[in-house]
Amino acid sequence: MSARPRTATLGRRAFLGSLGAGAGLLLGGGWRPLLGSSRAQSAAIAELDFDACLARLDASLSPGQRALTVRPFDHPARQITNTISVFRSPHIGTLFDAEQTALIERLYHTMVSDRGRDWLHHTITLEGRLDACVLSLFSDEPAGSLAGGKGRTQAMINGGHLMLRRGGEARSGYAFGGPISYGQQLGNGRYRVEGNAFAAHGDAANRFYEALDPDARRRSLVPSPPNELMVQPLGAAARPDGVSLASTTGPAREAAEELVETVLATYEADARSDARSCLEENGGIDALSVCFYADKGFYADGSRFSESAKPNDSQELPYWHVWRIEGPGCVIHFKGWPHVHAYIDIVRDPTRQNVGEALTHAPAALEGRAVQRLLTAALRAETDEALAWMPEDAPGRVCPGEVTTGVAWALDPYGNDVVVATIRGDAMAPALREGLGIPVEPAREVRVATTAYPATRRDLFGSPSRVETGSRTLRAALVDFLRDRDLGSFLDA
């Protein structure tokens, strides 16, 4: 849901504009036959449930399609939360024939509710269409048996502002089979993201804020949000910001329950039920807190709450564009400025949320500066350079407990290339100069290990004279660095 740094100059709009011009599929609130599919064939497919649809798709896959689509169930990519950054596989419209595409469309329909299809309509039709998304199947089952492996197969559809999953529940600690995300470009930069279907979610959050008493409103405010991808539930270590829902009663309590239900309403009934069950196993709604971010609150005249000179007794309430629900087994992060990027990560057992090979154990949570230290240490180990730098705004955190390859992939969701940039002291951006923590003479050149995307950011890094690209990604360097490492000693160092 942000620029994909693997190709440093490729932003989202360019990425979406480059998506394959496959068969062409326009989805509305209901089922529409595809070109190349007969009316009777489309009607028959529309009656299939998830398992039957998956079985028919599985039986149709050629060896080449299977090689590009099916990966092991515990592949670390299954832990990534972001939308367009999971795999570089060919798009649905270019890899599959008309009947297979109809089956994938049906898989999509089994993942969302009627209301969800309405909300996602513009996401699908205006931002690349479903045939420009990517299908991934995670399973250890042999060809032709994917649907028979109950709980051991997961289907994932991801695109520009879309990540949906279904399946894999039996061996997963997640609701929805893992973290999911959604968004929409409409309403970009507008007050209350006017025109965006998911403004309904923001409106529900603001109704909750309005229902709070003045003291609870003050407790709900936090200065600024974390990275939007920091959505990993912390389990028993969770100490979320904001106002605890256990303290709410009457209209505020009703508004809180409505808010949670509004967010879950996008998804099909069984998934909603499973998500509610996961919440109950982690303390229920009383274990959740809600916070609003002061620098992302606006008034109707365009003024920002954190900069406004409105009197304290003003009757006008700000509209909160960015807010967060968090508890031991749940993070819902809604970013409605400049447009909607939203993430849901609800787990039944926080100690089982990581996938992939076990690497080490984290005695405590790592986030913010601690993750920045971890990333830069991995870069130094990878490059043998004395200096390394990464932005503090890391796209995730390490939760207490087992640390796996999935954690490394989640911390580098884009598969950034490791690079070494040569830069003069007087060409450094302030963030780099301060982050290095050592004085650098203006005319002196130094070598700094980083990744491809930050090295292109003049506002963060500066203007290097040379950038040398290695052959490995940050996630690969992280896997090597984390393997059998004593993170307790690392945190104490």
Buried (B, 14 or more C-beta within 10 A) or exposed (E): BBBBBBBBEBEBEEBBEEBBEBBEBEBEEEBEBBEEBEEEBBEEBBEBEBBBBBBBBBEEBEEEBEEBBBBEBBBBBBBBBBBBBBBEBBBBBBBBBBBBBBBBBBBBBBBBBEBBBBBBBBBBBBBBBBBBBBBBBBBBBEEEBBBBBEEBBBBBBBBBBBBBBBBBBEBBBBBBBBBBBBBBBBBBEBBBBEEBBBBBBBBBBBBBBEBBBEEBBEBBBBEEBBBBBBBBBBBEBBEBBBBBBBBBEEEBBBBBBBBBEBBBBBBBEEBBEBBBEBBEEBBEBBBBBBBBBBBBBBBEEEBEBBEBEEEEEEEEEBBBBBBBBBBBBBBBBBBBBEBBBBBBBBBBBBEBBBBBEEBBBBEEBBBBEBBBBBBBBBBBBBBEBEBBBBBBBBBBBBBBBBBBBBBBBBBBBBBBBBBBBBBBBEBBBEBBBEBBEEEBEEEEBBBBBBBBBBBBBEEBBBEBEEBEEBEBBBBBBBBBBBBEBEBEEBBEE
